[in-house]
Amino acid sequence: MALSNAIVPVLTTFASESSWEGAIYAAYFLGAFVSTLPSGILSDRYGRLPLMRIGLALTVASGIVLFSSGDAVTALVARFMEGIGAGLFVSPALSRINREADHEKVSGYFMALMNAGFVLGLIVTGVLAVWLDQPAAGILLFTMLAIVPAAASMIAREPRIPSAGQDGAAFFSLVKEYRWIWYSSIVLVGITGVVTSLYPKYSGREPDILGFWIAGMSVATILAVLLISRFSFDDILVIRVSAIAMAAGVIITLFSPIGFLVIGFLAGLAMIAQMGFLSRIREHQGIAMGLFSTMSYLGMALLPFLAGLVAEGPGFFIAFCVTAIVAGTVAVGMK
């Protein structure tokens, strides 16, 4: 996750035009979006570890290509490949976690470490770029660090999971039965992308200040997932309350960047509750986690784009208000 964010502070060095910057940044999420669901399905049938190995190997390879890239096209391909690697790793990893008896606590640690990676990728890369006068130094560092888990996965072992079979029937059944969970994932995760994408131009603040608040959102998520994972709770109630409070958080962001902290904290609560609810699915946990990850990436890709269109038309105030209303629909629709 640190490697996925390492390009953000130095994105301008990989492309001279805003359109290419956006494409390079988005390529990662597109790669993750197309790979998370297939990897979840395949992990149910063939085991989690083989997919995780391939994902980690792709992560290392993409980091090497990205560090060595000298043009925007190569960087875009490397980011897409990196996203595929992330998708191949995350879905099986979440499936593995959700099979644990203490999955709430373990998922809290996992989500906390993912968000810690996001923060480190932003901060460390920015610092190294200035200190060493080498924009890609952070990318190289996190690529080298990624070699450690990639190598460890090659000697790791896991018990063979009997295939549950009927993947197609299970997929459509899960899509229908848990449709409000998928919707809540699209919306509540996607809103973090909305405020991240809209706030810089809306606020007009300096990049260093913006980086502080965006990183703060991930820190708030870390605190939330570590906190809630230590308690028993009603999954649906937590999702509903988080949705209502997130609507308020979006409005707060109109007036203060403290809204980033509110939204980050609530997103963490919602994600652990969503995973807790989905842990009830025993035979097709890979498909469930593949859908969960796919819908999260879809929200990150779709909602910021739609909110941007609204901001360009009626304006930023309306865009934030519409986003708050959409958050509220999660609380109304959850069953």
CORKA-V872436 format. One record per residue. RES is the residue in three letters. PSI is psi in radians with two decimals (none if undefined). Layout:
res = (RES,RES)
psi = (PSI,PSI)
This chain:
res = (MET,ALA,LEU,SER,ASN,ALA,ILE,VAL,PRO,VAL,LEU,THR,THR,PHE,ALA,SER,GLU,SER,SER,TRP,GLU,GLY,ALA,ILE,TYR,ALA,ALA,TYR,PHE,LEU,GLY,ALA,PHE,VAL,SER,THR,LEU,PRO,SER,GLY,ILE,LEU,SER,ASP,ARG,TYR,GLY,ARG,LEU,PRO,LEU,MET,ARG,ILE,GLY,LEU,ALA,LEU,THR,VAL,ALA,SER,GLY,ILE,VAL,LEU,PHE,SER,SER,GLY,ASP,ALA,VAL,THR,ALA,LEU,VAL,ALA,ARG,PHE,MET,GLU,GLY,ILE,GLY,ALA,GLY,LEU,PHE,VAL,SER,PRO,ALA,LEU,SER,ARG,ILE,ASN,ARG,GLU,ALA,ASP,HIS,GLU,LYS,VAL,SER,GLY,TYR,PHE,MET,ALA,LEU,MET,ASN,ALA,GLY,PHE,VAL,LEU,GLY,LEU,ILE,VAL,THR,GLY,VAL,LEU,ALA,VAL,TRP,LEU,ASP,GLN,PRO,ALA,ALA,GLY,ILE,LEU,LEU,PHE,THR,MET,LEU,ALA,ILE,VAL,PRO,ALA,ALA,ALA,SER,MET,ILE,ALA,ARG,GLU,PRO,ARG,ILE,PRO,SER,ALA,GLY,GLN,ASP,GLY,ALA,ALA,PHE,PHE,SER,LEU,VAL,LYS,GLU,TYR,ARG,TRP,ILE,TRP,TYR,SER,SER,ILE,VAL,LEU,VAL,GLY,ILE,THR,GLY,VAL,VAL,THR,SER,LEU,TYR,PRO,LYS,TYR,SER,GLY,ARG,GLU,PRO,ASP,ILE,LEU,GLY,PHE,TRP,ILE,ALA,GLY,MET,SER,VAL,ALA,THR,ILE,LEU,ALA,VAL,LEU,LEU,ILE,SER,ARG,PHE,SER,PHE,ASP,ASP,ILE,LEU,VAL,ILE,ARG,VAL,SER,ALA,ILE,ALA,MET,ALA,ALA,GLY,VAL,ILE,ILE,THR,LEU,PHE,SER,PRO,ILE,GLY,PHE,LEU,VAL,ILE,GLY,PHE,LEU,ALA,GLY,LEU,ALA,MET,ILE,ALA,GLN,MET,GLY,PHE,LEU,SER,ARG,ILE,ARG,GLU,HIS,GLN,GLY,ILE,ALA,MET,GLY,LEU,PHE,SER,THR,MET,SER,TYR,LEU,GLY,MET,ALA,LEU,LEU,PRO,PHE,LEU,ALA,GLY,LEU,VAL,ALA,GLU,GLY,PRO,GLY,PHE,PHE,ILE,ALA,PHE,CYS,VAL,THR,ALA,ILE,VAL,ALA,GLY,THR,VAL,ALA,VAL,GLY,MET,LYS)
psi = (-0.58,-0.70,-0.62,-0.53,-0.13,-0.41,-0.35,-0.86,-0.33,0.41,-0.58,-0.36,-0.24,-0.25,2.49,-0.20,2.57,-0.63,-0.70,-0.63,-0.84,-0.69,-0.73,-0.74,-0.77,-0.40,-0.62,-0.83,-0.58,-0.77,-0.75,-0.68,-0.74,-0.27,-0.37,-0.80,-0.86,-0.67,-0.61,-0.76,-0.80,-0.57,-0.55,-0.59,-0.69,-0.03,2.72,-0.67,-0.75,-0.71,-0.71,-0.65,-0.82,-0.72,-0.77,-0.68,-0.73,-0.63,-0.83,-0.80,-0.74,-0.65,-0.71,-0.77,-0.73,-0.74,-0.62,-0.17,2.48,0.05,2.87,-0.64,-0.79,-0.71,-0.69,-0.78,-0.72,-0.71,-0.71,-0.77,-0.68,-0.70,-0.70,-0.76,-0.72,-0.75,-0.68,-0.46,-0.81,-0.84,-0.88,-0.62,-0.77,-0.65,-0.74,-0.77,-0.75,-0.13,-0.14,2.59,-0.65,0.81,-0.50,-0.82,-0.74,-0.71,-0.54,-0.78,-0.76,-0.86,-0.64,-0.76,-0.63,-0.80,-0.56,-0.64,-0.74,-0.81,-0.81,-0.67,-0.70,-0.90,-0.90,-0.74,-0.73,-0.74,-0.81,-0.62,-0.63,-0.82,-0.75,-0.09,0.66,1.77,-0.58,0.18,-0.70,-0.67,-0.75,-0.76,-0.87,-0.44,-0.76,-0.70,-0.56,-0.33,-0.55,-0.99,-0.53,-0.75,-0.71,-0.61,-0.44,-0.41,-0.03,2.73,2.66,2.65,2.55,2.27,2.10,2.35,2.32,-0.38,3.08,0.89,-0.73,-0.83,-0.72,-0.70,-0.91,-0.58,-0.77,-0.68,-0.76,-0.84,-0.60,0.54,-0.58,-0.46,-0.76,-0.72,-0.74,-0.60,-0.77,-0.84,-0.91,-0.57,-0.69,-0.54,-0.57,-0.62,-0.58,-0.90,-0.58,-0.68,-0.58,-0.60,-0.68,-0.87,-0.63,-0.76,-0.57,0.30,2.84,2.62,-0.65,-0.66,-0.71,-0.74,-0.65,-0.81,-0.67,-0.74,-0.62,-0.56,-0.72,-0.65,-0.72,-0.64,-0.72,-0.83,-0.70,-0.81,-0.60,-0.60,-0.95,-0.47,-0.15,-0.01,2.73,2.50,2.84,1.96,-0.86,-0.72,-0.75,-0.72,-0.76,-0.84,-0.72,-0.69,-0.80,-0.79,-0.56,-0.60,-0.75,-0.66,-0.66,-0.74,-0.67,-0.66,-0.45,-0.53,-0.36,2.48,-0.10,-0.42,-0.51,-0.76,-0.71,-0.85,-0.73,-0.77,-0.79,-0.61,-0.67,-0.78,-0.80,-0.74,-0.73,-0.67,-0.71,-0.78,-0.67,-0.73,-0.74,-0.26,-0.26,-0.34,1.99,-0.76,-0.47,0.86,-0.57,-0.78,-0.74,-0.82,-0.51,-0.75,-0.74,-0.83,-0.72,-0.77,-0.59,-0.80,-0.63,-0.74,-0.72,-0.52,-0.72,-0.87,-0.77,-0.63,-0.84,-0.70,-0.62,-0.67,-0.72,-0.72,-0.64,-0.44,-1.67,-0.44,2.98,-0.71,-0.81,-0.68,-0.77,-0.71,-0.75,-0.70,-0.71,-0.70,-0.74,-0.69,-0.71,-0.51,-0.43,-0.77,-0.62,-0.68,-0.34,2.41,none)
